[in-house]
């Protein structure tokens, strides 16, 4: 019988300076409508094209938390934490710098800035600085994520 091996990085494989980039994803009207339904945030800046046309944005904008959620999904799709993440612990210093519009394509650039071994958990804490960028390479959101990541299990001999 075989056991599945994690595809993600173990805590010991994370070092400050490690950079990870994701693929891009285009924001659609369906994303905005679905997020409004799930979150209950039907603010007209997101859902009413005529109203939004009269604002400083001149068009509908994606919910900031929708874009943050998409950033999380893009990070997961890289598989660098697959089967090795124990918990998503913290989001801090999060800034919403620029609007994201329907049709914009975003990707995420992550940089490991700190690691802290937590022996009692069998792994450690990994802090990542993130930038969510659009197709023009403009930073639309940024902040820090802290995750608990499993350590490499020593095999018994």
Secondary structure as a PSIPRED ss2 file (coil, helix, strand):
# PSIPRED VFORMAT (PSIPRED V4.0)

   1 X C   1.000  0.000  0.000
   2 X C   1.000  0.000  0.000
   3 X C   1.000  0.000  0.000
   4 X C   1.000  0.000  0.000
   5 X C   1.000  0.000  0.000
   6 X C   1.000  0.000  0.000
   7 X C   1.000  0.000  0.000
   8 X C   1.000  0.000  0.000
   9 X C   1.000  0.000  0.000
  10 X C   1.000  0.000  0.000
  11 X H   0.000  1.000  0.000
  12 X H   0.000  1.000  0.000
  13 X H   0.000  1.000  0.000
  14 X C   1.000  0.000  0.000
  15 X C   1.000  0.000  0.000
  16 X C   1.000  0.000  0.000
  17 X C   1.000  0.000  0.000
  18 X C   1.000  0.000  0.000
  19 X E   0.000  0.000  1.000
  20 X E   0.000  0.000  1.000
  21 X E   0.000  0.000  1.000
  22 X C   1.000  0.000  0.000
  23 X C   1.000  0.000  0.000
  24 X C   1.000  0.000  0.000
  25 X E   0.000  0.000  1.000
  26 X E   0.000  0.000  1.000
  27 X C   1.000  0.000  0.000
  28 X C   1.000  0.000  0.000
  29 X H   0.000  1.000  0.000
  30 X H   0.000  1.000  0.000
  31 X H   0.000  1.000  0.000
  32 X H   0.000  1.000  0.000
  33 X H   0.000  1.000  0.000
  34 X H   0.000  1.000  0.000
  35 X H   0.000  1.000  0.000
  36 X H   0.000  1.000  0.000
  37 X H   0.000  1.000  0.000
  38 X H   0.000  1.000  0.000
  39 X H   0.000  1.000  0.000
  40 X C   1.000  0.000  0.000
  41 X C   1.000  0.000  0.000
  42 X C   1.000  0.000  0.000
  43 X C   1.000  0.000  0.000
  44 X H   0.000  1.000  0.000
  45 X H   0.000  1.000  0.000
  46 X H   0.000  1.000  0.000
  47 X H   0.000  1.000  0.000
  48 X C   1.000  0.000  0.000
  49 X H   0.000  1.000  0.000
  50 X H   0.000  1.000  0.000
  51 X H   0.000  1.000  0.000
  52 X H   0.000  1.000  0.000
  53 X H   0.000  1.000  0.000
  54 X C   1.000  0.000  0.000
  55 X C   1.000  0.000  0.000
  56 X C   1.000  0.000  0.000
  57 X C   1.000  0.000  0.000
  58 X C   1.000  0.000  0.000
  59 X C   1.000  0.000  0.000
  60 X C   1.000  0.000  0.000
  61 X E   0.000  0.000  1.000
  62 X C   1.000  0.000  0.000
  63 X C   1.000  0.000  0.000
  64 X H   0.000  1.000  0.000
  65 X H   0.000  1.000  0.000
  66 X H   0.000  1.000  0.000
  67 X H   0.000  1.000  0.000
  68 X H   0.000  1.000  0.000
  69 X H   0.000  1.000  0.000
  70 X H   0.000  1.000  0.000
  71 X H   0.000  1.000  0.000
  72 X H   0.000  1.000  0.000
  73 X H   0.000  1.000  0.000
  74 X H   0.000  1.000  0.000
  75 X H   0.000  1.000  0.000
  76 X H   0.000  1.000  0.000
  77 X H   0.000  1.000  0.000
  78 X C   1.000  0.000  0.000
  79 X C   1.000  0.000  0.000
  80 X C   1.000  0.000  0.000
  81 X C   1.000  0.000  0.000
  82 X C   1.000  0.000  0.000
  83 X C   1.000  0.000  0.000
  84 X C   1.000  0.000  0.000
  85 X E   0.000  0.000  1.000
  86 X E   0.000  0.000  1.000
  87 X E   0.000  0.000  1.000
  88 X E   0.000  0.000  1.000
  89 X E   0.000  0.000  1.000
  90 X E   0.000  0.000  1.000
  91 X E   0.000  0.000  1.000
  92 X E   0.000  0.000  1.000
  93 X E   0.000  0.000  1.000
  94 X E   0.000  0.000  1.000
  95 X E   0.000  0.000  1.000
  96 X E   0.000  0.000  1.000
  97 X C   1.000  0.000  0.000
  98 X C   1.000  0.000  0.000
  99 X C   1.000  0.000  0.000
 100 X C   1.000  0.000  0.000
 101 X E   0.000  0.000  1.000
 102 X C   1.000  0.000  0.000
 103 X C   1.000  0.000  0.000
 104 X C   1.000  0.000  0.000
 105 X E   0.000  0.000  1.000
 106 X E   0.000  0.000  1.000
 107 X E   0.000  0.000  1.000
 108 X E   0.000  0.000  1.000
 109 X E   0.000  0.000  1.000
 110 X E   0.000  0.000  1.000
 111 X E   0.000  0.000  1.000
 112 X E   0.000  0.000  1.000
 113 X E   0.000  0.000  1.000
 114 X E   0.000  0.000  1.000
 115 X E   0.000  0.000  1.000
 116 X E   0.000  0.000  1.000
 117 X E   0.000  0.000  1.000
 118 X E   0.000  0.000  1.000
 119 X H   0.000  1.000  0.000
 120 X H   0.000  1.000  0.000
 121 X H   0.000  1.000  0.000
 122 X C   1.000  0.000  0.000
 123 X E   0.000  0.000  1.000
 124 X E   0.000  0.000  1.000
 125 X E   0.000  0.000  1.000
 126 X E   0.000  0.000  1.000
 127 X E   0.000  0.000  1.000
 128 X E   0.000  0.000  1.000
 129 X E   0.000  0.000  1.000
 130 X E   0.000  0.000  1.000
 131 X E   0.000  0.000  1.000
 132 X E   0.000  0.000  1.000
 133 X E   0.000  0.000  1.000
 134 X C   1.000  0.000  0.000
 135 X C   1.000  0.000  0.000
 136 X C   1.000  0.000  0.000
 137 X C   1.000  0.000  0.000
 138 X C   1.000  0.000  0.000
 139 X E   0.000  0.000  1.000
 140 X E   0.000  0.000  1.000
 141 X E   0.000  0.000  1.000
 142 X E   0.000  0.000  1.000
 143 X E   0.000  0.000  1.000
 144 X E   0.000  0.000  1.000
 145 X E   0.000  0.000  1.000
 146 X E   0.000  0.000  1.000
 147 X E   0.000  0.000  1.000
 148 X E   0.000  0.000  1.000
 149 X E   0.000  0.000  1.000
 150 X E   0.000  0.000  1.000
 151 X C   1.000  0.000  0.000
 152 X C   1.000  0.000  0.000
 153 X C   1.000  0.000  0.000
 154 X C   1.000  0.000  0.000
 155 X C   1.000  0.000  0.000
 156 X C   1.000  0.000  0.000
 157 X C   1.000  0.000  0.000
